Amino acid sequence: MFDGTEPMTGPVLMMAGGGGGSGNDDEVFSSTKFWLWPLGGGGDTRAVPQWDDLGMKEESILISGKLLASAAARVQKYWGVAGAR
């Protein structure tokens, strides 16, 4: 995953884990986490998913910029940059 050392231009949206399955031929469930970089510039962000193969039409959800900023302020760095002391 992006650690800040690679040259990259945004926006970048990556799958960051999840899972799912099916109960039968008529039922499918899934839970996926995503990693978004960079975060919005303080405004709201709209996510628009669509999955034609499963019959999921285009949907959208508005993600509050205030909630994203609040969550970003609580991020904790667990690993340092390679070679830093």
C-alpha positions in Angstrom: 0.0 0.0 0.0 1.1 3.6 -0.5 3.5 4.6 2.3 4.4 8.1 1.0 7.7 7.2 -0.6 6.5 6.4 -4.1 5.7 9.2 -6.6 2.0 9.1 -7.1 -0.7 11.4 -8.2 -4.3 11.2 -6.9 -6.9 10.3 -6.5 -6.2 6.7 -5.7 -8.9 4.3 -4.5 -7.7 0.8 -3.5 -9.4 -2.2 -2.0 -8.0 -2.8 1.5 -9.5 -6.1 2.5 -12.9 -7.6 2.9 -14.8 -10.8 2.1 -18.0 -12.3 1.0 -19.7 -15.4 -0.2 -23.1 -16.8 -1.3 -25.8 -18.7 0.3 -27.1 -20.1 -3.0 -27.3 -19.1 -6.7 -29.7 -16.2 -5.9 -27.8 -14.6 -3.0 -24.4 -12.9 -2.8 -23.0 -10.9 0.0 -19.8 -8.9 0.3 -18.0 -6.5 2.7 -15.1 -4.5 1.4 -12.9 -1.8 2.8 -11.3 0.9 0.7 -8.3 3.1 1.0 -8.7 6.6 -0.5 -5.8 9.0 -1.1 -5.6 11.9 -0.9 -8.6 12.7 1.4 -10.9 15.4 0.1 -9.9 19.0 0.5 -12.2 19.5 3.4 -15.4 19.1 1.4 -17.7 16.2 1.0 -16.8 13.2 -1.2 -19.2 11.2 -3.3 -18.6 7.5 -3.9 -20.4 6.0 -6.9 -20.3 2.2 -7.2 -21.8 0.0 -9.9 -21.5 -3.8 -10.5 -23.3 -4.8 -13.7 -22.4 -8.5 -13.5 -24.4 -8.8 -10.3 -27.2 -6.5 -11.3 -26.2 -3.7 -9.1 -27.2 -0.4 -10.7 -25.2 2.8 -10.1 -25.7 4.0 -6.5 -24.1 6.9 -4.7 -23.3 7.9 -1.2 -22.1 11.3 0.1 -19.3 11.0 2.7 -19.1 14.0 5.0 -15.8 15.9 4.7 -16.1 16.8 8.4 -16.2 13.1 9.4 -13.2 12.3 7.1 -11.2 15.2 8.6 -12.1 14.0 12.1 -11.1 10.4 11.4 -7.8 11.6 9.7 -7.0 13.6 12.8 -7.0 10.4 14.9 -4.7 8.4 12.6 -1.8 6.7 14.3 1.4 5.8 12.5 2.5 2.3 13.4 5.6 2.0 11.2 8.2 4.6 10.5 9.8 5.4 7.1 12.5 2.8 6.2 15.9 3.9 7.4 14.6 6.6 9.7 15.6 6.5 13.4 
